[in-house]
Amino acid sequence: MVLKRSISRNIIMHAGRLILSLILLLTAMQAVQVKAAAIDTEDRRVYDEAGLMKDYEIEELEDLSRESGEKAGIEIFILTHNDRSATYPEKYIEDFEDQLPIGDRVYFLYDVYRGEIFMEGYGLAETYIHSKRIDKIFDNVEDYLKNGNYYDAFKTYITMSAAYMEDDSELNYDHDYIYDSPPEGFDPNNEYSYDDYDYQGYYDKEELLNSIFMNFWFQLIVALAIGGIVVGALAYRSSGRMTAGARDYQDRSRGGLIGRRDQYIRSSVTRWRKPQQSSSSGGSRGGFNAGGFRGGTSSGGRSHSSGGRKL
């Protein structure tokens, strides 16, 4: 009896040690995987979610962005996506930035679905890569993107961004910017926030214009189909109907008019809506804040320079 208890105790102890060893092993493996993932995320600069480039092109851009960024003292990021449900470009970059430690970074986003490009600069990049320089970068990469030459477009963006970090001219361009005529609806006493801009309404209108129901050929096909159905229905109803009336069976030699009277049967009223003058007004303050500064602030409170363009 004592021997059986001793054997049982030894089995339980060995099993416990085995389970503990497995737990420690799995924990160590998980830590290694998390560390590897963190290193990969830290070193990664190109997020081509839209699949625009080949693997070797991404690798070359990764190396170029890291090398150029280290010399310029910033991190240079490239983002692409073709996600219909993604938020508008400015906030897409802001949300991405808020997930990282505070630093000096510049972003280039190509929203393929909406056909828009957007840039933001944080930290030192906010000062050096301001809206005027962002416009110049767009001028140099726009044709590349339109022609599908994505590698050269992003390579140009990387080299120009790094070069601007060495140029100390016009560093306060966005802050000192004075507009000749402010955007419609702009209130200088109201600080800019992306919530002030009706992005959802803009994209809803855009989706409506791009909808198949607004396509001319689709409307023409639907109109022809409806017309064919109506004509077919009329032809079907007109065939096989009796065309003889009471006069065909009337003996006109004996018949005659014996009297006449007016009898009220029914009345009908036709109504229609009177057209009214439609008035709508509104504007956006996108890209401006109090004092005319062009840029924005993320949900995490990080200010940035910014600029966007529709391809």
C-alpha positions in Angstrom: 0.0 0.0 0.0 2.9 2.3 0.9 4.7 1.4 -2.3 1.6 2.3 -4.4 1.3 5.7 -2.7 5.0 6.4 -3.3 4.7 5.5 -7.0 1.6 7.7 -7.4 3.5 10.6 -5.7 6.4 10.2 -8.1 4.2 10.1 -11.1 2.4 13.3 -10.0 5.7 15.1 -9.4 7.1 14.1 -12.7 3.9 15.1 -14.5 3.9 18.4 -12.7 7.5 19.1 -13.7 6.7 18.1 -17.3 3.7 20.5 -17.4 5.7 23.3 -15.9 8.5 22.8 -18.4 6.0 22.9 -21.3 4.5 26.1 -19.9 7.9 27.7 -19.6 8.9 26.6 -23.1 5.7 27.9 -24.7 6.2 31.2 -22.8 9.7 31.6 -24.1 8.7 30.8 -27.7 5.9 33.4 -27.5 8.3 36.0 -26.2 10.7 35.3 -29.0 7.9 35.6 -31.6 6.7 38.9 -30.0 10.2 40.2 -30.0 10.7 39.2 -33.7 7.4 40.8 -34.6 8.3 44.0 -32.8 11.7 44.1 -34.6 10.0 43.5 -37.9 7.5 46.3 -37.2 10.2 48.7 -36.0 12.3 48.1 -39.1 9.5 48.2 -41.6 8.9 51.4 -43.6 6.8 50.2 -46.6 3.2 49.0 -46.0 2.0 48.2 -49.5 -1.4 46.8 -48.6 -2.7 47.6 -52.1 -0.1 45.2 -53.6 1.1 47.8 -56.1 4.8 46.7 -56.2 6.9 43.6 -56.5 8.8 42.1 -53.6 12.2 43.3 -54.8 10.9 46.8 -55.3 9.6 46.9 -51.8 12.9 45.6 -50.4 14.8 48.3 -52.3 12.5 51.0 -51.1 12.8 49.7 -47.5 16.6 50.0 -47.7 16.4 53.4 -49.3 13.9 54.8 -46.8 16.0 53.5 -43.8 19.3 54.8 -45.3 17.9 58.2 -46.3 15.9 58.5 -43.1 19.0 57.9 -40.9 21.0 60.6 -42.7 18.1 63.0 -42.6 17.2 62.3 -38.9 13.6 61.1 -39.6 11.6 58.0 -40.4 10.2 57.8 -43.9 7.0 55.8 -44.3 5.1 54.6 -47.4 1.5 53.5 -47.0 -0.9 52.1 -49.7 -4.3 50.5 -49.5 -7.4 49.7 -51.6 -9.8 49.5 -48.8 -13.3 50.9 -49.4 -14.2 50.9 -45.7 -11.0 52.7 -44.6 -11.3 56.2 -43.1 -10.4 59.3 -45.1 -6.6 59.7 -45.9 -5.8 62.4 -43.3 -7.2 60.4 -40.4 -5.8 57.1 -41.7 -2.3 58.4 -41.3 -3.1 60.0 -38.0 -4.4 56.8 -36.6 -1.3 55.0 -37.9 1.0 57.5 -36.2 -0.8 57.4 -32.9 0.2 53.7 -32.6 3.9 54.5 -32.6 6.1 56.3 -30.1 6.4 60.0 -30.6 9.1 60.7 -33.2 10.1 62.6 -36.3 8.4 61.0 -39.3 6.9 61.7 -42.7 4.2 59.7 -44.3 3.0 59.2 -47.9 -0.3 57.5 -48.4 -1.8 56.3 -51.7 -5.5 55.6 -51.2 -6.0 53.6 -54.4 -9.8 53.1 -53.9 -10.4 56.9 -53.7 -7.6 57.8 -56.1 -6.0 60.2 -53.5 -2.5 60.8 -52.2 -1.8 62.4 -48.9 1.3 63.4 -46.9 1.8 64.3 -43.3 5.0 65.3 -41.4 5.5 64.9 -37.6 8.1 66.3 -35.3 11.0 67.8 -37.2 9.3 66.7 -40.5 6.3 69.0 -39.6 8.7 72.0 -39.8 10.8 70.9 -42.8 8.3 69.1 -44.9 5.5 71.7 -44.9 2.6 72.1 -47.3 4.5 74.0 -49.9 7.1 71.2 -50.1 4.5 68.6 -50.0 2.9 70.2 -53.1 6.3 70.0 -54.9 6.7 66.4 -54.0 3.2 65.7 -55.5 4.1 67.6 -58.6 7.1 65.3 -59.1 5.3 61.9 -58.4 1.9 62.5 -59.8 2.7 61.4 -63.4 4.5 58.3 -62.1 1.5 57.2 -60.1 -0.9 57.9 -63.0 1.2 55.8 -65.3 1.5 52.9 -62.8 5.2 53.6 -62.1 4.9 53.3 -58.4 8.5 52.4 -57.6 9.9 55.6 -59.1 7.1 57.6 -57.5 8.0 56.4 -54.0 11.7 56.6 -54.7 11.3 60.3 -55.7 9.2 60.9 -52.5 11.9 59.4 -50.3 14.8 61.3 -51.9 13.0 64.7 -51.9 11.8 64.3 -48.3 15.3 63.5 -47.1 16.7 66.5 -49.1 14.2 68.9 -47.6 15.4 68.0 -44.2 18.7 69.7 -45.1 17.0 72.8 -46.5 16.5 75.5 -43.8 14.6 78.0 -46.0 10.9 78.7 -45.4 10.8 76.6 -42.3 7.8 78.6 -40.9 5.9 78.5 -44.2 2.7 76.9 -42.8 2.7 78.9 -39.6 3.4 82.3 -41.4 1.0 81.5 -44.2 -1.4 84.4 -45.0 -4.2 83.7 -47.5 -5.6 86.3 -49.8 -9.1 84.9 -49.5 -9.9 82.4 -46.7 -11.9 79.3 -47.6 -15.6 79.7 -47.6 -17.1 79.3 -44.2 -13.7 79.7 -42.4 -13.9 81.2 -39.0 -10.5 82.4 -37.7 -11.7 82.2 -34.1 -12.5 78.5 -34.4 -9.6 76.1 -34.2 -9.3 73.7 -37.0 -10.4 70.1 -36.4 -10.9 67.4 -39.0 -14.4 67.0 -37.4 -15.3 70.3 -38.9 -14.9 68.9 -42.4 -17.8 66.8 -43.8 -15.6 64.0 -45.2 -18.4 61.5 -44.9 -20.7 63.7 -47.0 -17.9 64.2 -49.5 -17.3 60.5 -50.0 -21.0 59.7 -50.0 -21.4 62.1 -52.9 -18.4 60.7 -54.6 -19.7 57.1 -54.3 -23.1 58.2 -55.6 -21.4 59.8 -58.7 -19.4 56.6 -59.2 -22.4 54.4 -58.7 -23.5 52.2 -61.6 -26.9 53.8 -61.4 -25.4 57.1 -62.5 -23.7 55.4 -65.5 -25.1 56.6 -68.9 -25.0 53.2 -70.6 -26.6 51.5 -67.6 -29.4 54.1 -67.6 -29.8 53.7 -71.4 -30.1 49.9 -71.1 -32.7 50.2 -68.3 -34.7 52.7 -70.3 -34.7 50.4 -73.4 -35.8 47.5 -71.3 -38.6 49.4 -69.7 -39.7 50.7 -73.1 -39.7 47.2 -74.5 -41.8 45.9 -71.6 -44.4 48.7 -72.0 -44.6 48.2 -75.8 -45.0 44.5 -75.4 -47.7 44.9 -72.8 -49.6 47.3 -75.1 -49.3 45.0 -78.1 -50.5 42.0 -76.0 -53.5 43.9 -74.7 -54.5 45.2 -78.2 -54.4 41.7 -79.8 -57.6 39.6 -79.9 -59.9 42.3 -78.6 -63.5 42.7 -79.9 -63.7 45.7 -82.2 -67.5 45.5 -82.9 -69.7 48.0 -81.1 -73.4 48.5 -80.5 -73.8 50.4 -83.8 -72.9 47.2 -85.8 -76.0 45.5 -84.4 -78.3 48.5 -84.5 -81.2 48.7 -87.1 -80.7 52.3 -88.2 -83.9 52.3 -90.3 -86.0 51.9 -87.2 -83.8 53.5 -84.6 -83.8 57.3 -83.9 -83.0 59.9 -81.3 -85.9 60.3 -78.9 -84.4 62.6 -76.3 -81.2 64.1 -74.8 -80.0 64.9 -71.3 -76.8 65.7 -69.3 -76.0 63.5 -66.4 -73.2 64.2 -63.8 -70.9 61.2 -63.4 -67.8 62.3 -61.5 -65.2 65.1 -61.1 -61.4 64.9 -60.9 -58.8 67.3 -59.5 -55.2 67.3 -60.7 -52.6 68.4 -58.1 -48.9 69.2 -58.5 -46.2 70.5 -56.2 -45.2 74.1 -56.6 -41.4 74.3 -57.1 -39.5 76.1 -54.3 -36.3 77.9 -54.3 -33.6 75.6 -52.9 -30.9 77.3 -50.9 -27.8 75.6 -49.5 -24.6 77.0 -48.2 -21.5 75.6 -46.6 -17.8 75.3 -46.9 -14.9 73.4 -45.4 -12.0 74.5 -43.3 -10.0 71.4 -44.1 -6.3 72.1 -43.7 -6.6 75.4 -41.9 -6.7 76.4 -38.2 -6.7 79.6 -36.3 -4.2 82.1 -37.7 -4.2 80.3 -41.1 -1.8 77.5 -40.2 -2.2 74.6 -42.6 -2.0 71.2 -41.0 -3.9 69.2 -38.4 -3.8 67.3 -35.1 -4.3 63.6 -34.6 -6.7 62.1 -32.0 -3.6 61.5 -29.9 -2.8 65.2 -29.9 0.1 65.1 -32.3 0.3 68.1 -34.7 1.4 67.6 -38.2 1.9 69.3 -41.6 -0.3 67.9 -44.3 -1.3 68.1 -47.9 -3.4 66.0 -50.3 -4.3 65.7 -53.9 -6.9 63.8 -56.1 -5.2 62.0 -58.9 
